[in-house]
Structure formats: C-alpha cells, structure tokens
C-alpha cells in the first residue's frame, strides 16, 4: 500500500475541506499582497519623512536668516536681534521715525571679553557682539 498513490475519492476527503483549503489559499495570497503594499507604504513614508525633514531644515534656515524690522521707541530685546536687523526708532507720540539703525553683529560693540581685568558684576553683564549702526535716508528719495 505504500507505493500506491491515493486520491481524494479513495481516502474520502470531504468536499468542504477542499473549499477551506481554497479559502486559506486566498487568505494567504491576500496577506502576501497586503505585506507587499505595507512595505511599499513604509518606503514611501520614509521618503516623505526625509523630504519633510529637508523642507523643515530649509524653513528653519530661512527663518533664521530673516533680518526683520523692529518699529518701536524701545530697543529690541537682545535675543530677538539678528545680523542686518533694522530698527526704526519711532517717536510714538508724534508719529514719526527719528532714526534708522541696523544691527551689525560682526562688530564687538559692548560685549565684554574675558581678561585679567574683566569681572562680572552688577553693571557688567554678558552681551552678544554687535552694535547699532546709524543710517540716514538720502534726500533724493524724500519728496
């Protein structure tokens, strides 16, 4: 009997087992297709994440490079100053601009540098490099 090839009819496999085998095969194929789609989605998500990170870096660089304009009678806070920032010094009561200044972070300004005679105290506090440079408006553009 060992050399004999047995078919379903001889063994008596019921027809519903064949149907279940077919359904299992269909589920297996669906699962494999879902796995392939999930892998493709993961690759797409990684590419999207990389692109989003690159755009975030570009946006951060653009924001950091913005010089900005400060329109006020008071000096902008140190933390808000960026190289090239313009300060329109305004007399708010008379509604006029009294001076134009540009922040130049390449100059030392009043930033204290450590030395044998420089000691922090109540009147000496760390300040970033930079100085306000006065600008004027050319008379040819004023009418």
C-alpha atoms as a printed R data frame, in Angstrom:
    type eleno elety resid chain resno       x       y      z
1   ATOM     1    CA   UNK     A     1   0.000   0.000  0.000
2   ATOM     2    CA   UNK     A     2   2.994   2.310  0.476
3   ATOM     3    CA   UNK     A     3   3.697   2.536 -3.246
4   ATOM     4    CA   UNK     A     4   0.115   3.354 -4.081
5   ATOM     5    CA   UNK     A     5  -0.911   6.948 -4.943
6   ATOM     6    CA   UNK     A     6  -4.055   7.802 -3.063
7   ATOM     7    CA   UNK     A     7  -6.599  10.243 -4.478
8   ATOM     8    CA   UNK     A     8  -9.383  12.039 -2.615
9   ATOM     9    CA   UNK     A     9 -12.074   9.679 -3.599
10  ATOM    10    CA   UNK     A    10 -10.160   6.702 -2.271
11  ATOM    11    CA   UNK     A    11  -9.328   8.338  1.042
12  ATOM    12    CA   UNK     A    12 -12.693  10.032  1.369
13  ATOM    13    CA   UNK     A    13 -11.694  13.717  1.851
14  ATOM    14    CA   UNK     A    14 -14.949  15.647  2.116
15  ATOM    15    CA   UNK     A    15 -15.638  18.436 -0.402
16  ATOM    16    CA   UNK     A    16 -15.842  21.132  2.304
17  ATOM    17    CA   UNK     A    17 -12.151  20.532  3.191
18  ATOM    18    CA   UNK     A    18 -11.249  21.390 -0.412
19  ATOM    19    CA   UNK     A    19 -13.273  24.628 -0.102
20  ATOM    20    CA   UNK     A    20 -11.471  25.508  3.142
21  ATOM    21    CA   UNK     A    21  -8.114  24.816  1.515
22  ATOM    22    CA   UNK     A    22  -9.088  27.209 -1.292
23  ATOM    23    CA   UNK     A    23 -10.173  29.913  1.190
24  ATOM    24    CA   UNK     A    24  -6.903  29.530  3.120
25  ATOM    25    CA   UNK     A    25  -5.003  29.912 -0.154
26  ATOM    26    CA   UNK     A    26  -6.992  33.076 -0.985
27  ATOM    27    CA   UNK     A    27  -6.324  34.497  2.514
28  ATOM    28    CA   UNK     A    28  -2.629  33.671  2.146
29  ATOM    29    CA   UNK     A    29  -2.498  35.491 -1.211
30  ATOM    30    CA   UNK     A    30  -4.353  38.494  0.288
31  ATOM    31    CA   UNK     A    31  -1.949  38.589  3.233
32  ATOM    32    CA   UNK     A    32   1.065  38.493  0.907
33  ATOM    33    CA   UNK     A    33  -0.420  41.301 -1.199
34  ATOM    34    CA   UNK     A    34  -1.061  43.326  1.973
35  ATOM    35    CA   UNK     A    35   2.515  42.732  3.109
36  ATOM    36    CA   UNK     A    36   3.856  43.953 -0.234
37  ATOM    37    CA   UNK     A    37   1.618  47.036 -0.089
38  ATOM    38    CA   UNK     A    38   2.701  47.731  3.509
39  ATOM    39    CA   UNK     A    39   6.363  47.502  2.532
40  ATOM    40    CA   UNK     A    40   5.781  49.931 -0.352
41  ATOM    41    CA   UNK     A    41   3.923  52.286  2.014
42  ATOM    42    CA   UNK     A    42   6.783  52.117  4.512
43  ATOM    43    CA   UNK     A    43   9.291  53.052  1.810
44  ATOM    44    CA   UNK     A    44   7.025  55.886  0.676
45  ATOM    45    CA   UNK     A    45   6.639  57.086  4.268
46  ATOM    46    CA   UNK     A    46  10.416  57.087  4.737
47  ATOM    47    CA   UNK     A    47  10.848  59.149  1.573
48  ATOM    48    CA   UNK     A    48   8.130  61.553  2.715
49  ATOM    49    CA   UNK     A    49   9.783  61.856  6.120
50  ATOM    50    CA   UNK     A    50  13.141  62.640  4.513
51  ATOM    51    CA   UNK     A    51  11.547  65.255  2.239
52  ATOM    52    CA   UNK     A    52   9.675  66.802  5.163
53  ATOM    53    CA   UNK     A    53  12.892  66.939  7.189
54  ATOM    54    CA   UNK     A    54  14.685  68.644  4.288
55  ATOM    55    CA   UNK     A    55  11.890  71.212  3.919
56  ATOM    56    CA   UNK     A    56  11.912  71.785  7.682
57  ATOM    57    CA   UNK     A    57  15.661  72.454  7.507
58  ATOM    58    CA   UNK     A    58  15.135  74.881  4.618
59  ATOM    59    CA   UNK     A    59  12.347  76.656  6.511
60  ATOM    60    CA   UNK     A    60  14.463  76.892  9.655
61  ATOM    61    CA   UNK     A    61  17.362  78.344  7.662
62  ATOM    62    CA   UNK     A    62  15.051  80.902  6.048
63  ATOM    63    CA   UNK     A    63  13.559  81.911  9.386
64  ATOM    64    CA   UNK     A    64  16.981  82.234 10.990
65  ATOM    65    CA   UNK     A    65  18.300  84.319  8.094
66  ATOM    66    CA   UNK     A    66  15.440  86.816  8.221
67  ATOM    67    CA   UNK     A    67  16.711  90.184  9.311
68  ATOM    68    CA   UNK     A    68  13.410  91.614 10.441
69  ATOM    69    CA   UNK     A    69  12.290  95.150 11.125
70  ATOM    70    CA   UNK     A    70  11.637  96.470 14.605
71  ATOM    71    CA   UNK     A    71   9.389  99.542 14.741
72  ATOM    72    CA   UNK     A    72   9.366 100.953 18.252
73  ATOM    73    CA   UNK     A    73  10.712 103.615 20.559
74  ATOM    74    CA   UNK     A    74  12.456 100.929 22.616
75  ATOM    75    CA   UNK     A    75  15.424  98.857 21.582
76  ATOM    76    CA   UNK     A    76  14.564  95.285 20.528
77  ATOM    77    CA   UNK     A    77  15.470  92.601 23.073
78  ATOM    78    CA   UNK     A    78  18.921  91.062 22.720
79  ATOM    79    CA   UNK     A    79  17.522  87.617 21.989
80  ATOM    80    CA   UNK     A    80  15.485  88.967 19.035
81  ATOM    81    CA   UNK     A    81  18.405  90.710 17.310
82  ATOM    82    CA   UNK     A    82  19.749  89.224 14.117
83  ATOM    83    CA   UNK     A    83  22.558  90.427 11.915
84  ATOM    84    CA   UNK     A    84  21.185  93.001  9.491
85  ATOM    85    CA   UNK     A    85  18.054  93.712 11.517
86  ATOM    86    CA   UNK     A    86  16.610  97.189 11.011
87  ATOM    87    CA   UNK     A    87  15.346  99.266 13.914
88  ATOM    88    CA   UNK     A    88  13.095 102.157 13.010
89  ATOM    89    CA   UNK     A    89  13.381 104.278 16.131
90  ATOM    90    CA   UNK     A    90   9.956 105.835 16.446
91  ATOM    91    CA   UNK     A    91   8.540 108.692 18.467
92  ATOM    92    CA   UNK     A    92   5.145 107.144 19.083
93  ATOM    93    CA   UNK     A    93   3.576 110.328 20.486
94  ATOM    94    CA   UNK     A    94   4.475 112.428 17.439
95  ATOM    95    CA   UNK     A    95   4.068 109.537 14.971
96  ATOM    96    CA   UNK     A    96   7.466 109.974 13.336
97  ATOM    97    CA   UNK     A    97  10.587 107.935 12.776
98  ATOM    98    CA   UNK     A    98  13.500 109.660 14.495
99  ATOM    99    CA   UNK     A    99  16.331 107.333 13.458
100 ATOM   100    CA   UNK     A   100  17.219 104.327 11.322
101 ATOM   101    CA   UNK     A   101  19.601 101.759 12.755
102 ATOM   102    CA   UNK     A   102  20.942  98.436 11.554
103 ATOM   103    CA   UNK     A   103  22.299  95.717 13.846
104 ATOM   104    CA   UNK     A   104  25.822  94.689 12.835
105 ATOM   105    CA   UNK     A   105  26.737  91.502 14.670
106 ATOM   106    CA   UNK     A   106  30.273  91.473 13.256
107 ATOM   107    CA   UNK     A   107  31.382  94.385 15.446
108 ATOM   108    CA   UNK     A   108  32.316  93.917 19.087
109 ATOM   109    CA   UNK     A   109  30.044  96.620 20.464
110 ATOM   110    CA   UNK     A   110  29.802  96.452 24.239
111 ATOM   111    CA   UNK     A   111  30.328  92.713 24.517
112 ATOM   112    CA   UNK     A   112  32.776  92.074 27.365
113 ATOM   113    CA   UNK     A   113  35.653  89.765 26.553
114 ATOM   114    CA   UNK     A   114  37.304  87.783 29.356
115 ATOM   115    CA   UNK     A   115  40.605  89.204 30.543
116 ATOM   116    CA   UNK     A   116  42.514  89.627 33.786
117 ATOM   117    CA   UNK     A   117  40.665  92.889 34.486
118 ATOM   118    CA   UNK     A   118  37.191  91.865 33.336
119 ATOM   119    CA   UNK     A   119  34.989  90.590 36.136
120 ATOM   120    CA   UNK     A   120  31.223  90.113 36.035
121 ATOM   121    CA   UNK     A   121  29.418  92.469 38.356
122 ATOM   122    CA   UNK     A   122  26.138  94.285 38.799
123 ATOM   123    CA   UNK     A   123  26.934  96.690 35.944
124 ATOM   124    CA   UNK     A   124  28.855  94.257 33.695
125 ATOM   125    CA   UNK     A   125  26.769  91.509 32.173
126 ATOM   126    CA   UNK     A   126  27.295  89.242 29.153
127 ATOM   127    CA   UNK     A   127  26.071  90.799 25.962
128 ATOM   128    CA   UNK     A   128  26.346  89.477 22.421
129 ATOM   129    CA   UNK     A   129  28.671  91.038 19.896
130 ATOM   130    CA   UNK     A   130  27.082  93.739 17.841
131 ATOM   131    CA   UNK     A   131  26.377  97.400 17.617
132 ATOM   132    CA   UNK     A   132  23.601  99.563 16.199
133 ATOM   133    CA   UNK     A   133  24.886 101.409 13.128
134 ATOM   134    CA   UNK     A   134  23.064 104.673 12.330
135 ATOM   135    CA   UNK     A   135  21.685 105.126  8.825
136 ATOM   136    CA   UNK     A   136  20.150 108.126  7.115
137 ATOM   137    CA   UNK     A   137  17.740 108.477  4.218
138 ATOM   138    CA   UNK     A   138  19.117 110.081  1.074
139 ATOM   139    CA   UNK     A   139  17.434 113.405  0.401
140 ATOM   140    CA   UNK     A   140  16.840 112.451 -3.236
141 ATOM   141    CA   UNK     A   141  14.200 109.898 -2.270
142 ATOM   142    CA   UNK     A   142  12.366 112.229  0.119
143 ATOM   143    CA   UNK     A   143   9.826 114.375 -1.650
